[in-house]
């Protein structure tokens, strides 16, 4: 039997990327648990439940401990490998962190339940993935290295295949095509998958978004080319800026060479529960429905458009949205064609807004753009426009080394700063990653613990009084 006739395996993203893409990562753990055990029984290759923006959102908006969320998921879903999205040296934050933070984060993530580490770098700079990949391998996790798929004069399928080969040589257990913008066409998906399968002896997975309307067709064509695993999301958390829907993909392949073998009746029951859950979060709907062709014209993902609208509204410049959308590709070209994914999408978008609103390109540059020009995010896919670099950082010479080589260890210092507020090493990691939101979270937790202890004491005293009265 050839690989092409093996069942297509699916990773379902409803509990992470689906929630992040459609409901601003605001879905609480308690509303996910009713479907957790059901999803564990489906037979998915993995379930993406953690990483990306979920870590930040748990602390910032939901008053939840992200580590406790992961432990709870593992309790309810013990059979299916749990997967997370890790931004390489950026971990789950928005800057580069020291190697000791990366190593300890991965160690604790593995200990608390993560089985598959999907690791990427916004610039596809493999130096920024080395530490994370090595640590995940040492911890016994599945290392899924991924490259960010994008379109530009310096990106091509052959170049992506070369990246995949380098990742395999670095020890990747599988390779993922990460198409965060929904840009990959069905025929490019077929060609890229076919070329990767011809060069690699490890599984190949496709992650794409439905934003442009091509995702389901791209998944099918990739499956024809021998794709091993495809990302989908349960239908109530699919389509629009999320992934292609799970149930239709299962139905389309039934009785065919790549039949997934998954139970549509069980999937339907899960879908009903998720449909009801989504209604509860209607206030967080993005307002972006159906297909968004702007992503094909400007490579601006749907979530990024909503962020641009928000920035322009704050500046009373919403009428300039069209100009900003046209400016984004120019900024991207000037900054060396970085793929538009966190954090590079936010950086390019903010610079485009400033260029349009101020009426002069790069008159003002955020600190993140300055950092890119200094090389502090890594090596850009193409050289940065020298005129723009000079305008932003003057005659300062950018660094050539791996950015993290310049960073001092952070864990010990953070533990001392946090002191008694840290109940465990996971708390120290949360503080290192998001100090401004983790600290208030720990203080709230401490107050809650004090109140709980007072309540227990009051109840104990009342019980003692009752017992004394009864004996009298």
Secondary structure, DSSP 8 states (H G I E B T S, - for coil): --GGGS--EEEE-IIIIIHHHHHTT---HHHHHHHHHHHHTTT-SEEEEEETTHHHHIIIII---HHHHHHHHHHH--SS-EEEEE-GGGTTSSS---HHHHHHHHHHHHHHTEEEEEE--TT--GGGTHHHHHHHHHTT-EEEEEEE---STT--HHHHHHHHHHHHHTT-SEEEEEETTS---HHHHHHHHHHHHHH-SSEEEEEE-STTS-HHHHHHHHHHTT-SEEEEB-GGG-STTS--BHHHHHHHHTTSTT-----HHHHHHHHHHHHHHHHTTGGG--S--S--THHHHH---HHHHHHHHHHHHHTT-GGGHHHHHHHHHHHHHHTT---S-TTHHHHHHHHHHHHHHHTSTTSS--HHHHHHHHTTT---SS---HHHHHHHHTT-----S-GGGG----HHHHHHHHGGG-SSHHHHHHHHH-HHHHHHHHHHHHHHHHHHHHHHHHHHHHHHHHHHHHH-
